[in-house]
């Protein structure tokens, strides 16, 4: 009983929710990026590498003296470039999306490490930048509870939250969104309507990859102030799972990212509370375990975009 | 003006010969130096990047030895454990005389490599003891529990909430030893102190370490033991204090890091280099050269906190330090996993 009470008091603190939003931000960017790619019918397993590249490139640009927003922009452009490579191979040439994605991840991670080491060959402690600080929104930040949790966040967190309705609107309410969904469901039908399937898929993968790179840049420009090898630490793969959890929907992506981040914030707090009785590994496992349970409960009946993983060949009979 | 007559083939041949000549002369110079016994060929093989606190100390000591002209030093970083034996073999084959690294994840395989190259000396960070049957394989470890104990005293003396936070990567002996000594030191001055212990399951995830530290500050911790990067950042943002570990982080966090327990690899490395040069390298435990008595570890200067730490507390710490150096006070080595005591 007292355990339950302490759990409730933990969850009702503002700091728990602030931490949840902070942990959720990179996951949300990455998941939205992946949702966009997969809605257009292209699985992008390059996500882990694109995040690493974004984390390194964004940070390096700021370290060289540019502004923080230039770092974000540079990461996004670089991410879009990698997305272009991915789509040239998978969309134009119709190569296996799994193999290409893994290849992109291996290539970009190691390219990022290589460039970092070339730029800073003799460092013994990681150089730092001045990261984004929270921007309290005037007026709203004074609200009780909500003000501290929702309206006193760093700018990239606001951006990630704003992206959710924006992407939902574009996907479900605009001709462009219809085209994206259509090339992911039935590219032949889309082509017969005069929709340029290759261009739409390529565009979706590029924008999606740009978002992934921003997810990485958040880690080095906002969550922390230096680049580390392995800093992404599997967050990209979590995003891949969150896309399925979200049933390829931006709003549910927000829910999934918050859920996972909430479990993570919770386990860090539970470790201190019950760490003397339960092995720490159990707590580290908790977010993944609970997310799998949630995945089973929530997403049993969801369907993937029908043309996901299937390259479009106009001359092919179906 | 006479035109330079140079066919493509000619150009290739000439430039090839030039490059070969350059390289050859370089090799000759190096070989001559080694033959005279002036410069030992040393390679470092690390499983993490050289920025990592632990490895940075080894790297620094070897770089210093190279600058002194004692050794020729090359290194490989971020070598995965599965690839580690191969990299060791490659260096051993290439004529390296002393290999330095850390074999916590490949204890058995590294010893197999050492067996195959009896003429090469291996000095490896290891949780195990040296094996007399394997005479070219010596071990070291970061036995800096003594300054950790002293920094623990500082934490115990400074905490007001009586709650001390500790964020670690994994509970392996090298980490536990320091945390336990730190806790013992804190308890000496503050028997009622409570400890929050969090392991993040990664050596390299500063954003996560930072989150863990935030959670501890939320739970009331007012001084943090910064075993990982990221902890001092959280302390700085929230205006609480931190204690450094292995490297001196006070220059980066002048208002946050009170004092650090420093590890110096120089005594270990310099002894190993001398032993190899003298032909006396053997299966030894170099761990003791990380202790304060040998200058292998120390308490950092008070720096920006010189005036902020009460003189009485400083005197107590300094007295303990003197006792440790004199051998009249022994800090216990406890490798068991530390747990939260809240």
HADDOCK unambig.tbl for C-alpha pairs under 7 A between the chains (distance, minus, plus):
assign (segid A and resid 123 and name CA) (segid B and resid 51 and name CA) 6.36 0.50 0.50
assign (segid A and resid 124 and name CA) (segid B and resid 50 and name CA) 6.27 0.50 0.50
assign (segid A and resid 124 and name CA) (segid B and resid 51 and name CA) 4.62 0.50 0.50
assign (segid A and resid 124 and name CA) (segid B and resid 56 and name CA) 5.53 0.50 0.50
assign (segid A and resid 125 and name CA) (segid B and resid 51 and name CA) 4.91 0.50 0.50
assign (segid A and resid 126 and name CA) (segid B and resid 51 and name CA) 6.02 0.50 0.50
assign (segid A and resid 219 and name CA) (segid B and resid 207 and name CA) 6.95 0.50 0.50
assign (segid A and resid 223 and name CA) (segid B and resid 207 and name CA) 5.78 0.50 0.50
assign (segid A and resid 224 and name CA) (segid B and resid 206 and name CA) 7.00 0.50 0.50
assign (segid A and resid 224 and name CA) (segid B and resid 207 and name CA) 5.69 0.50 0.50
assign (segid A and resid 230 and name CA) (segid B and resid 204 and name CA) 6.14 0.50 0.50
assign (segid A and resid 231 and name CA) (segid B and resid 204 and name CA) 6.14 0.50 0.50
assign (segid A and resid 231 and name CA) (segid B and resid 205 and name CA) 5.30 0.50 0.50
assign (segid A and resid 233 and name CA) (segid B and resid 205 and name CA) 6.76 0.50 0.50
assign (segid A and resid 268 and name CA) (segid B and resid 212 and name CA) 5.63 0.50 0.50
assign (segid A and resid 268 and name CA) (segid B and resid 215 and name CA) 6.62 0.50 0.50
assign (segid A and resid 269 and name CA) (segid B and resid 215 and name CA) 5.78 0.50 0.50
assign (segid A and resid 271 and name CA) (segid B and resid 198 and name CA) 6.05 0.50 0.50
assign (segid A and resid 272 and name CA) (segid B and resid 196 and name CA) 5.21 0.50 0.50
assign (segid A and resid 272 and name CA) (segid B and resid 197 and name CA) 5.91 0.50 0.50
assign (segid A and resid 272 and name CA) (segid B and resid 198 and name CA) 6.41 0.50 0.50
assign (segid A and resid 272 and name CA) (segid B and resid 340 and name CA) 5.65 0.50 0.50
assign (segid A and resid 273 and name CA) (segid B and resid 342 and name CA) 6.44 0.50 0.50
assign (segid A and resid 275 and name CA) (segid B and resid 339 and name CA) 6.18 0.50 0.50
assign (segid A and resid 275 and name CA) (segid B and resid 340 and name CA) 5.53 0.50 0.50
assign (segid A and resid 276 and name CA) (segid B and resid 339 and name CA) 5.08 0.50 0.50
assign (segid A and resid 276 and name CA) (segid B and resid 340 and name CA) 5.23 0.50 0.50
assign (segid A and resid 276 and name CA) (segid B and resid 341 and name CA) 6.51 0.50 0.50
assign (segid A and resid 280 and name CA) (segid B and resid 199 and name CA) 6.74 0.50 0.50
